[in-house]
């Protein structure tokens, strides 16, 4: 079973599993699936707190601005931080 399959199975079992959401967002970035990475980071920000939440939101903003050319989404992410 691949790493991706394991992470997806973990998410099916527990949709709020932060480490799996983070791992899948990193894989999305490696594959340049920017929308997918943004959405997984958004979900991660919903389920974690503190510095990890702020980090996910800042990273979402960076993805939105640099790779999705969507300044509105970049601002929204920062407003959530």
N, C-alpha and C positions, 0 to 999 in steps of 0.2 A: 504494500500500500504506500502511495506517495505521500510526501509531506503535505501537499495541498489537500489530498483526500482526507488525511487525518484531521487537518484543521477544519475542513468542511463538515466532517462528521461530528467534531466537537461542537461546532456552531449549531448543528441540527439538534444535538442533545441539550445544549445550553446556549441559547441565542445571546446571552449576556456574558459569555466567557471572554473577558478582556484580552488575555494573551492570544487567543485564536483570532479575534478581530484584528489585533495588531499585526499578527503574522500574515493574515490574508491581505491586509492593506499593503504590507511590504511587498508581497508577491505581485499584487496589482501594479505597484509602482515599477517593479522590475520589468513587467510586461508592458509598461506604458499604458495601462488601463487606468487613466487618470480619473474618470468618473467613478469607477469601482473603488479606487483608493479613497477618493473623497467621501463616498457613501459609507465605507467601512470605518473610516476615521470619525465620521459623524456619529455612527452607532457607538463606537468606542467612547467618545466624549460623553455620551448619554449614560454609560455604565460605570465609568471610573471617576475619580475625584482628584482634587489637588493638582499638583504639578503635572501629573500624567494627562489630566483633562485639558489643562491649558496648553500643554505641548501638542496634543492632538488637534486642538482648535487652531493653533498657530500654523501647524503643518497643513491643515485643510486650507487655510487662507493662502499659503504659499502655492499650493497646487492649483487652486482656483485662479490665482493671478498669473502664474507662470505657464501653466499647461492647459488650462481651460479658457484662458482669456476672458474670465468672468469676474470683473471687479466687484460686482454686486454680491456674489457668493463669497468672495474674499472678505468683504466688509462684514457680511452676516456672521461669518465664522469668528471674526475678531470681536464682534459685539457679544457673542456667546461666552467669550473667555472671561 
